[in-house]
């Protein structure tokens, strides 16, 4: 069914087969994982978890994009230091032809973390991330994701502390989701007529998981329906939600989500440890969903066996699982 839906959208002109950034992007396709000529397939049998890891660099908060004939993984690059806070964050990109062999980290923003990537209605790539001073974004018309603009502020003044920014272009402005607060944290939605315009708070979505909020947001569409992939603030588990009834072009619609469902990721040695997930180790943190070249679903996520190194974040690595129905997930062999 997923392949038939994608084929119908392509015939209707709603998926631009594109090749480069700069082609117009229809509403709901700003977060398409495959941009341009797609890879013929993913050689699943050649993969093993973790698919992305480095001896001296922890990697988490990842986002996956195919463009310019290669896969690109954006992530929080974490380097352990000898003084407080004992870790240095940057936003970095690694590239791969096959999801198995990756280039070294290429830093695009220092002192930054938690990237997300979308495309604007005009087709530019936009990467959002957080810094100590708030959310920022950079743009690129380079399908290889090597050349980026200088940093621009995003939604400054909406809240004191803002992290995990994610954008959605609806055809009638742009939605910004983010987590606000320090000791008391909550998910917020804001709206602006354009990315460069002034953002206005809409409210707090009606999502409660384990009597708490969610974080690490990704807005995307599957089978023509808006979804939210997010991580529970308690226990760091991945969930998927469906946008509630209403017009997606109305900002207030983005406050209502239904069908909350945990994504059950198989445990493996790199994401299993002692104690409770999110306390002693990380099982499937910062999950990110990518609809693949044949309509299959790929979920990338961060795992670690401990939470003592890298300033208490643990030496995180990136794993991948796949599904044909968003319910049953399979790890590579």
N, C-alpha and C positions, 0 to 999 in steps of 0.2 A: 504493500500500500504506500509506503513512504516514497519508493522510487516512482510510482505512478503519479503521486501528487507533485513531486519535483518536476517530472516531465511535463505535466499539464501547466505548471507555472511557467516553465521555460517557453512553451509554445505560446502562452499568453503574453509573453514579453515581460513578465514580472521578475524573472531572474536574468540578469544581464550576463552573457557568457564572457564577456569582458576581456581580458588580458592585461589590462593596466588599471591603475587607479585613475579616476577622472571620469569614468562612465557614470551616468546617472544611476542612483540607487533608489529603488521603489521602497515605500514604507514597509517595514517589517523585514527588510533584507539588509539592514545596516549591520547586522551581526552575523551575516553568512560567513561560515568558516572557510569556505572554498571560494576564492576570487580568481577570475581568469580561467584559463584552460586547466581543467582539473587533472590530478594524477589519475592514471588509468585504474589503479587499485592500491590498496595497502597490503603489503606482504605480512600478514599477521603472524605467520609461522616463523618469520625472521626476527620477531621482537621478543624481548624479555624485560621484565620489570626489575628495577626502575629503568625507564627509557632515557631519562636525563639525570645525570648526577656528576658531581665533581669532587675530588678529594679534599680541596681546601675551600670550597664554596658551597653553602647551603642554598637550595632553590625551592621556592614556594610561591603561592599567589599567582599561579601561571595562567596564561591565556594562549590559545593555539590558533594560528592563521596559516592558510595556504595561499600564497600569492607569488608572482614572479617566478613560477616553476619550482618552488621549494616550500617546505614547512618552516614556520618561524614560531619559536616559543618565547614569549615575553614572561618575565618572572621577577620576583624580588630576589636579588643577589645578596647573600648574607656572608660576610667575611668576619671571622672571629677576631677580636682585638684583645689587648692585654689590660685595657682600662675600661671603666664603666662607660657605656652600658654593655661592653664586651662583645658588641657586634656592630658592623657597619653595613647599612642598607644602601643599595642602589637598584635602579631598574635596568635590566639587561635583556638582550635578545641573543638567542642561539638559533642557528639555521641547520636544516637537514634535508637531504633528498629522500630519505626513507623512514624517518621517525626512529631510526636506530643509531645513526652516527651523527653527532652534533658538533657544530663549531664551538670554540671557546666563548665565554661570555663577552658580549659587546655592550658596554655601558652606554645608555642614552640619557640617564638622569641620575645624578649623584644625590645622596641624602634623601632618597625617595623609595617608595615601596608600593606594592599592590596594584599592578597595572591591569587595565582592561583595554580592549581594542575594538573599535567600531569603524564604520565609514559614514561620512556625512552624505546628505542627499546629492551633493555634487560628485561624490566618489572619492574624496580624500580620506586617507586613513587618519584616525584620531586615537591616540593613546592617552588614557587618563591614569593618574596615579596620585599618591598623597605625599606631602612633605611636612616638616614640622610647622610650616606656616599655613597649611591648608591644602586643598585639592588644586591640581594643575592639569593642563593638557598640552600636547604637542601634535602637530599635523605633519603629514607627509603625502606627497603624490608619487612616491617611489615604491613600486610594487615589491622591490627587494627589501624594503623597510630599513634602509641604511641611512637615508638622509631625512632629518627631522627639523622642524622649525624650532625656534626658541620657545621657552615655556610661557604659557598664558594662564592667568588665574581662572579658577572654575568655582563659581558659586560662593566666593568669599563673602563673609558676613552673615551667611544663613545660620551658622551655629558656631560655637566656640571651637570645638574639635570636630573635624570632618575627615573620615577615612573611607576607603573602599568605594570610591566613586565609580558609577556605571551610568552610561548614557543610553537613551533609546530615542530615535527620530521617528515621530509618529505621522508625519505629513502635515501636522498642525503644531509645529513647535518641537521642542526637545524636552524629554523627561530626564531628570537627574536623580538617581538613587544614591544614598550614602548613609553611613552610620555616624551618628552624632553622640557626643557625650564622653565622659571618662568613667567615673564610678557608676553612674547610671547611663546606660547606653541604649539607643533605640534607632530603628530604621526610619529614615525620612525620605519623602518624595518632594521634589521641587520641579518647577516648570519654567521655561523661558520661550519666547517666540523664535529665537535663534540662539545658536551656541554663543554668539558674541553679545547677546542681549542680557538684560537683568533677570536673574532667577528669582522666583517667588516661591515660598514654602506652600505646599499643598496640604501636607499632613503626614501622619504616621500610618503606614499600612496595617491592616488588621491581621497580622501574622504573629502567632505565639507558638513557639516550640519549646518544650520542656520548661514552661513558664518563663520564657526569655525570648529575646529577639533573634534575628539572623544577621549574617555578615557576608562579605566576599560575594557581591552581587554580580549576576550576569543576566541581562535581558536578551531574549532571542525569540524567534518564531520556529515552531516545528509544525508541519502540516497546516500552515497558515494560521496558527494560533499563537498568541503571545505567551511566553513562559518566563518564569524566574527560576534560576538555579542559585541557591544560596546555602550557606553553611550555618548550622545552628550555633549560636553564641555559647551555649552550654553543650559540652561533649564534642563539638567540632565535627558534626555529621552532615553529609550532603543531603539536601532536599530539593524537590522540584515542585513548582506551583503553577497554576494556570490563572491567567488574568480573568477576573470575574465578569459577569454580564455588564454590558455597557459599551459605549463607544470609546475605542482606544485613543481617539483624538481629543477626548475630554480629560483633562488632567486628573479630575476626581476619580475616574475609573481606576487609576493606578494605585488607589488605596485599598482595593478589594481583590483578594486572591483566594482561590478555591483549590480543592483537590490536593492538599499537601500530602506528599509521599516521600518517604526516605528512599534514597538510592542505595541499595545494598551492594557494597563493593566487597568482593572476596578478599579475605585477609591473606597476606603474603609475608615473607620473612622481613622485608624492608620496611613494613608498616605495622609491625607487631612488637610489643614490648611488655614490660611488667606494669601491673596496675590498671588504671582506667584510661581509655583514649581521651586525649586532651589534658591529662594530668601526668601520666607516666610516659606516654608516647603519642604519636599522631597516626591515626589509621587512614583517614581519607579527607584531609583538610583542603580547603580552598578549591573545591571541585569546579571544573569548567567543562561545558558540553559543546561538542563540535559535531555537526551533521556532516558525514563524510561524502566522498565522491559518488558512492553508489546508494546514498540515502541511509547508510548505517550510522549508528550513533556511537561516538567516542567520548569517553569521560576521562579527562586527565585530573590528577589530584596529587597532593603532597603527603608524603609519609615519612616517619622517622621512628627509630627504635628507642629513643630517649628524648628527654626534654631538659637536659642539663648543659649541653654545649651551646655555642653560638648565642650567648646571652640568655639562655633558658628557652630558646626557640627550638633547639635540637638541630642536628645536622640533617636537614630535610632533602628529600629526593623526589623526583616526579615519576609517577606511575600512570598506566593507561589501562582501561577496560573498554569493552565494546558491547553493544546490544542492538537487537533488531526491533525492540518494543519498549524501550525505556524502563523495563522492569527487571529482566534477567540480564546480569552482567557477567562477562567472561574475561578473565585475564589471559594475556598471551601465553603460549606454551613455554 
